[in-house]
Amino acid sequence: MFLDPYYTQTDSRIRITAQQASDFAKGIAGDFNPIHDPQARRFCVPGDLLFALVLSRFGLSREMDFHFRSMVGDGTSLCLKEQESGHIDVSDDDGKRYLDVSRSGETTRDESVVEAFTRCYVAFSGKNFPHVLKPLLEEKGVMFNPRRPLVIYDSMGFSLQRLDLFRPSLDLVESNLAVNGKRGDVTLQFRITDGGEEVGSGSKKLVVSGLCDYDASAMEEIVTEFYRLKAAYEAGG
């Protein structure tokens, strides 16, 4: 499975090192959020990797909702467990929950379908910054702290009309930023297509913390650094 390099399984537990998480963020999602760098003070495993592992383990259902409860640190021992109701929990050995997943409807475990959907969603999700977030922040006149940028996953969900997907893709339909003091809630609405035919829809919510006044020069430096990191990674450096 294409996820094998990004986690280690021992018995019923999985662990994700900071390096594995960073490799997934950059290599699969194109996500250069500094919070996923191995040396980051507030490092966390990408929510998209947890999303991908859930689909890989339990399959793709017609209706799924993901709620991220806490940030996963380097090497945390995780248990992915399915309840009798079909609800899925991702928690550590102390019972701390990191992700709750509810689902309903038909489920497929076809590896090619699950991988195709996972890849297209993660690629879409990885474009949050700067493609989507920068214009939203600029429009509202706010931005994250340039010295300690913190953009984290809150939730996402989708509904599919069918599961026999061949070439799925996601397109942004609408984006919105609601500002409440130093916190910003970003909602992204997307459509899901397969070979050009619309087959579903969904939404994703992000939280931007530590908002301050928008500074065009500071933002430009952040965007420039994003593309520098991206180019260096793609060049193998």
Residue pairs with C-beta under 8 A, 6 or more apart in sequence:
1 56
1 111
1 115
2 28
2 115
2 119
3 24
3 49
3 52
3 53
3 56
5 20
5 23
6 16
6 20
6 21
6 23
6 24
6 28
6 49
7 14
7 15
7 16
7 20
7 49
7 53
8 14
8 15
8 16
8 17
8 20
12 79
13 77
13 78
13 79
13 93
14 53
14 77
14 78
14 80
15 75
15 76
15 77
15 78
16 45
16 49
16 72
16 74
16 75
16 76
16 78
17 74
17 75
18 37
18 38
18 43
18 74
18 75
19 38
21 36
21 38
21 43
21 44
21 45
21 46
21 49
21 74
22 36
22 37
22 38
24 46
24 48
24 49
24 52
25 31
25 32
25 33
25 36
25 46
25 48
25 49
25 126
26 32
26 36
26 233
27 233
28 48
28 52
28 119
28 122
28 123
28 126
29 46
29 48
29 122
29 123
29 125
29 126
30 123
30 126
30 127
30 230
31 46
31 48
31 125
31 126
31 128
32 226
32 229
32 230
32 233
33 46
33 129
33 149
33 151
34 40
34 149
35 42
35 43
35 44
35 149
35 150
35 151
35 152
36 43
36 44
36 45
36 46
37 43
38 74
42 71
42 148
42 150
43 73
43 74
44 71
44 72
44 73
44 152
45 71
45 72
45 73
45 76
47 66
47 68
47 99
47 152
47 153
48 121
48 122
48 125
48 126
48 153
50 68
50 72
50 90
50 98
50 99
51 66
51 118
51 121
51 122
51 156
52 118
52 122
53 80
54 66
54 80
54 88
54 90
54 99
54 101
55 114
55 117
55 118
56 114
56 118
57 80
58 80
58 82
58 88
58 101
58 107
59 107
59 108
59 109
59 114
60 107
60 108
60 109
60 113
60 114
60 117
60 160
60 163
61 103
61 104
61 105
61 106
61 107
62 104
62 105
62 106
62 107
62 159
62 160
62 161
62 162
62 163
63 103
63 104
63 105
63 157
63 158
63 159
63 160
64 101
64 102
64 103
64 157
64 158
65 101
65 102
65 103
65 155
65 156
65 157
66 99
66 100
66 101
66 155
66 156
66 157
67 99
67 100
67 101
67 154
67 155
68 98
68 99
68 152
68 153
68 154
68 155
69 97
69 98
69 99
69 100
70 96
70 97
70 98
71 98
71 152
72 78
72 98
76 92
77 92
77 93
78 90
78 91
78 92
78 98
79 89
79 90
79 91
79 92
79 93
80 88
80 89
80 90
81 88
81 89
81 90
81 91
82 88
83 89
86 102
86 103
86 104
87 100
87 101
87 102
87 103
88 99
88 100
88 101
88 102
88 103
89 97
89 99
89 100
89 101
90 97
90 98
90 99
90 100
90 101
91 97
91 98
92 98
106 163
107 163
108 114
108 163
108 164
110 163
113 163
113 164
113 165
116 165
116 166
116 167
116 168
117 165
117 168
120 168
120 169
120 170
121 170
123 170
124 169
124 170
124 171
124 172
124 190
125 156
125 204
128 151
128 186
128 188
128 206
129 151
129 226
130 222
130 223
130 226
132 172
132 175
132 186
132 188
133 151
133 186
133 206
133 208
134 219
134 223
136 175
136 176
136 177
136 186
137 143
137 144
137 177
137 184
137 208
137 214
137 219
138 214
138 216
138 219
139 177
140 177
140 179
140 184
140 214
141 213
141 214
142 179
142 184
142 211
142 212
142 213
142 214
143 211
143 212
143 213
143 214
143 215
143 218
143 219
144 150
144 151
144 208
144 209
144 210
144 211
144 212
145 210
145 212
146 215
146 218
146 219
146 221
146 222
148 210
149 222
150 208
150 209
150 210
151 206
151 207
151 208
151 209
152 206
152 207
152 209
153 204
153 205
153 206
153 207
154 185
154 205
154 206
154 207
155 204
155 205
156 202
156 203
156 204
156 205
157 202
157 203
158 192
158 200
158 201
158 202
158 203
159 200
159 201
159 202
160 192
160 199
160 200
161 199
161 200
162 199
165 194
165 199
166 194
166 195
167 194
167 195
168 192
168 193
168 194
168 199
169 192
169 193
169 194
170 190
170 191
170 192
170 193
170 202
171 190
171 191
171 193
172 188
172 189
172 190
173 189
173 190
173 191
173 201
174 188
174 189
175 186
175 187
175 188
175 189
176 186
176 187
177 184
177 185
177 186
177 208
178 184
178 185
178 187
179 211
181 211
182 209
182 210
182 211
182 212
183 207
183 208
183 209
183 211
184 207
184 208
184 209
184 211
185 205
185 206
185 207
185 208
186 205
186 206
186 207
186 208
187 203
187 204
187 205
188 203
188 204
188 205
188 206
189 201
189 202
189 203
190 201
190 202
190 203
190 204
191 198
191 200
191 201
192 198
192 199
192 200
192 201
192 202
193 199
